[in-house]
Amino acid sequence: MNMKTKNKIIEAAIRLYNEKGLSNVTSRHIAADIHISHGNLEYHFPNKEALLLAIYQQMRQEVSGFYQDQTNDISNPVEYLHHILVRLEEFQNKYMFFSLDVLEISRKYVKVNLLLKDTFQIRKIQMREIFQKFVELNYMEPEPAPGYYARLQHTIRILITFWKSQEAVLTNFDFSSKGEMVKHVWELLIPHFTEKGKARYRSVIENFYNNHPAARQ
């Protein structure tokens, strides 16, 4: 299999889906965009589900890399989470169509939906581990009620998953500038931080933006 052609198809599909919407792009549009025959495209991806599955596998691998990055250590959970959130916001822009059409995708494409559900379970465990580390280091107050932090974790997952959708629908709200998703997540967390946790957060944010000035733009 020609991996170069396969990758070109995936890259073109992502770009066209982002520009025009998933339902408005056919395999013939993608083939024409990269100047290959429709038959050649179907040799690599016989249907839309096969192409979406390849795209989602790429997405899943990229995000897994955020969590497994050797330069980012969960033993420093504030830094760890902040770096992941910044990269997730960039990721959301790269694969905008998927966030906007996730309901359609999950309903229509069974194989993608199964992998999506499996991924959500993995991310659920990873978020829980971050919260546990917050509590262990006395960055976060003890849970105010049973299940409270589990619900907060779920709220954060909802926010991240549907961030691009709210940008598209809630156009009268000025929350589309760079870094807004990251701020929203932290603003859910900070009220539950101890003074030690808040001090650590301030230090991390200051260091991050001093070292990454472009992130402010």
Summary of the structure (lengths in Angstrom):
residues: 217
radius of gyration: 19.5
end to end distance: 41.5
largest distance: 61.9
contacts: 591
relative contact order: 0.10
helix: 77%
strand: 1%
